[in-house]
């Protein structure tokens, strides 16, 4: 599976001018500092634990990694969690999980019944 290559993005002069005005106004010490602050704010708002570089791996390697992960993590595990911990694209991890489910090498966790108390 080939992942799409990123499209080169360029900041328009007008946008960069706004960034420079923010720095001159004291929002940050430098453009680089403002970018770091903005990324930190993005992570906080998105609730992301970390930004990561996803590595491209063949499906066979992804399957082995997912199998190892499931053996070392007891209880229910979400594919999103596995993808983040393994540093792999979520779609590759999900495809590996689906194959393992079909082969009976993994099982889908049943939702917990809600406990109702009087």
C-alpha positions as CSV (number, residue, x, y, z in Angstrom):
1,X,0.0,0.0,0.0
2,X,1.5,3.3,-1.1
3,X,0.6,6.3,1.0
4,X,0.0,9.6,-0.9
5,X,3.0,11.9,-0.9
6,X,2.5,15.3,0.8
7,X,1.7,18.2,-1.5
8,X,4.2,21.1,-1.1
9,X,2.6,24.0,0.6
10,X,3.8,27.6,0.5
11,X,2.7,30.4,2.8
12,X,1.4,33.4,0.9
13,X,3.2,36.7,1.5
14,X,0.1,38.1,3.1
15,X,-0.1,35.2,5.6
16,X,3.6,35.5,6.4
17,X,3.2,39.2,7.0
18,X,0.5,38.5,9.6
19,X,2.9,36.2,11.3
20,X,5.7,38.8,11.4
21,X,3.2,41.4,12.7
22,X,2.3,39.0,15.6
23,X,6.0,38.5,16.4
24,X,6.6,42.3,16.3
25,X,3.6,42.8,18.6
26,X,5.2,40.5,21.2
27,X,3.1,37.3,20.6
28,X,6.4,35.3,20.4
29,X,10.2,35.9,20.3
30,X,10.5,34.8,16.7
31,X,8.6,33.2,13.8
32,X,10.0,29.8,14.8
33,X,8.9,30.4,18.4
34,X,5.4,31.3,17.2
35,X,5.2,28.2,15.1
36,X,6.2,26.0,18.1
37,X,3.6,27.8,20.2
38,X,0.9,27.3,17.5
39,X,1.7,23.6,17.2
40,X,1.5,23.2,21.0
41,X,-1.8,24.9,21.0
42,X,-3.0,22.7,18.1
43,X,-2.0,19.6,20.0
44,X,-3.8,20.8,23.2
45,X,-7.0,21.7,21.3
46,X,-7.0,18.5,19.3
47,X,-6.4,16.4,22.4
48,X,-3.5,14.7,20.7
49,X,-0.9,13.1,22.9
50,X,1.8,13.6,20.3
51,X,2.4,14.4,16.7
52,X,4.3,11.6,15.0
53,X,5.9,10.7,11.8
54,X,4.1,7.7,10.4
55,X,6.4,5.1,8.8
56,X,5.4,3.2,5.7
57,X,5.5,-0.6,6.3
58,X,4.5,-3.6,4.2
59,X,1.3,-5.3,5.3
60,X,3.2,-8.4,6.5
61,X,5.3,-6.3,8.9
62,X,2.2,-4.4,10.1
63,X,0.4,-7.7,10.8
64,X,3.4,-9.0,12.8
65,X,3.6,-5.7,14.8
66,X,-0.2,-5.8,15.5
67,X,0.0,-9.4,16.6
68,X,2.9,-8.6,19.0
69,X,1.1,-5.6,20.3
70,X,-2.0,-7.6,21.0
71,X,0.0,-10.3,22.9
72,X,1.7,-7.7,25.1
73,X,-1.4,-5.5,25.9
74,X,-4.2,-7.3,27.7
75,X,-7.8,-6.3,27.5
76,X,-9.5,-4.3,24.8
77,X,-7.2,-2.3,22.5
78,X,-8.4,0.3,20.0
79,X,-6.8,0.3,16.5
80,X,-6.2,4.1,16.9
81,X,-4.2,3.4,20.1
82,X,-2.2,0.7,18.3
83,X,-1.5,3.0,15.3
84,X,-0.2,5.8,17.6
85,X,1.9,3.5,19.7
86,X,3.4,1.7,16.7
87,X,3.9,4.9,14.7
88,X,1.9,3.5,11.8
89,X,-0.9,4.8,9.6
90,X,-4.3,4.0,11.2
91,X,-5.6,2.5,7.9
92,X,-2.7,0.0,7.7
93,X,-3.2,-1.0,11.3
94,X,-7.0,-1.4,10.8
95,X,-6.5,-3.5,7.7
96,X,-4.1,-5.8,9.6
97,X,-6.6,-6.0,12.5
98,X,-9.4,-7.0,10.0
99,X,-7.2,-9.7,8.5
100,X,-6.4,-11.1,12.0
101,X,-10.1,-11.0,12.9
102,X,-11.0,-12.9,9.7
103,X,-8.3,-15.5,10.5
104,X,-9.4,-15.9,14.1
105,X,-6.1,-14.7,15.4
106,X,-7.8,-11.7,17.1
107,X,-11.3,-11.2,18.5
108,X,-13.5,-8.2,18.7
109,X,-14.1,-6.9,22.2
110,X,-17.7,-6.9,23.2
111,X,-19.1,-3.7,24.7
112,X,-19.4,-3.7,28.4
113,X,-23.0,-3.9,29.7
114,X,-24.0,-0.8,31.5
115,X,-24.4,-1.3,35.2
116,X,-27.6,0.2,36.6
117,X,-28.0,0.7,40.3
118,X,-31.1,1.7,42.2
